[in-house]
Amino acid sequence: MIAKLTGIVDSTGTDWLILDVNGVGYLLSCSNRTLSRLAVGERASLVVETFIREERIVLHGFADQGEREWFKLLTTIQGVGARLALSILGILDPDQLTRAIASQDKTALIRADGVGPKVAARILNELKDKVGNLALGPAATSVPAGKGAPAGVPGASPALADAVSALVNLGYGRSEAFGAVVAAGRVLGDDAGVSDLIRQGLKELSQ
């Protein structure tokens, strides 16, 4: 099992690279995000997920451990294979993906090539409980899910969910609004009202 490789980037393509490790070239499938951080001729260290497919060994390379863990999580979803998972990770970094799922932002996922509404909905539904509290943080989860929190923002307090909806109505993307309001909640504390969260959220968005 190969878990990490360090060497010189020999060549790259649309979704792959060859890493020269002491004269041996390893072909790795990578997301656009990882490829954008690398350049031919430069030294690189990639964490690796090894897939054994029938008689073939496939190596997937990632710029950091967070991207690799998300890859493993995404590929547990029915209908999401390695290629689709890499496509999603090519447009959303781990933090953005966490916010998209916690805020149930289907639009953010559909931006990835090959992800349709049904697959996006399945990803959001199956992973929301795994990432909701991680994305919200303690300041935003004073009301447990199902105890009065509006639908669409799992685990969120009613004030946070209403503030997110208000910013979305002002034209901001759902993930973007969600991230701003969560940041506002951390600044203002558990007792912040909707209007205060909206004002602070707008400040966060303007920075």
Sequence and secondary structure as in RCSB ss.txt:
>XXXX:A:sequence
MIAKLTGIVDSTGTDWLILDVNGVGYLLSCSNRTLSRLAVGERASLVVETFIREERIVLHGFADQGEREWFKLLT
TIQGVGARLALSILGILDPDQLTRAIASQDKTALIRADGVGPKVAARILNELKDKVGNLALGPAATSVPAGKGAP
AGVPGASPALADAVSALVNLGYGRSEAFGAVVAAGRVLGDDAGVSDLIRQGLKELSQ
>XXXX:A:secstr
   EEEEEEEEE SSEEEEEETTEEEEEE  HHHHHT  TTSEEEEEEEEEEETTEEEEEEESSHHHHHHHHHHT
TSTT  HHHHHHHHHH  HHHHHHHHHTT HHHHHTSTT  HHHHHHHHHHHHHHHHHHHH GGG SS TTSS  
TTSTT  HHHHHHHHHHHHTT  HHHHHHHHHHHHHHH TT  HHHHHHHHHHHHH 
